[in-house]
Amino acid sequence: MTVELNKKALDHAKHLIKQGQLQRDERDDWSEHAPSADQENDYLDKHGWDDYAQWYLGVDSSMGEETKGRYKFPYGDFRRVHRCGVISAESRAAQQSYDDITKAVAELHKLLDGDHA
């Protein structure tokens, strides 16, 4: 499995944060705030794979291009960035030693928490 940073998704997340499209929720909220499979399917039907991909910070190039399994490390609910999603992605990326993704997600975490240093 080869999972790489999705730079378009990172740029999309940064843009959303700068536009104020964010939810500063708590770490453990992601299980309730993450999109369901039905919400993912609805979004795909309405927006297509390119837009769908912008909500996932990792891309598994070993998976088919038009499969949900290709996209890893979600950070939002297809409307806004969720702090709990970013924290979850940060933790999972670090556990799996995806250093580029870990670094990118840590950057988003700092943006969400207002630490621009």
Secondary structure, 3 states (H helix, E strand, C coil): CCEEECHHHHHHHHHHHHCCCEECCCHHHHHHHCCCHHHHHHHHHHHHHHHHHCCEEEEECCCCCCCHHHEEEECECCCCEEHHHHHHHHHHHHHCCCHHHHHHHHHHHHHHCCCCC
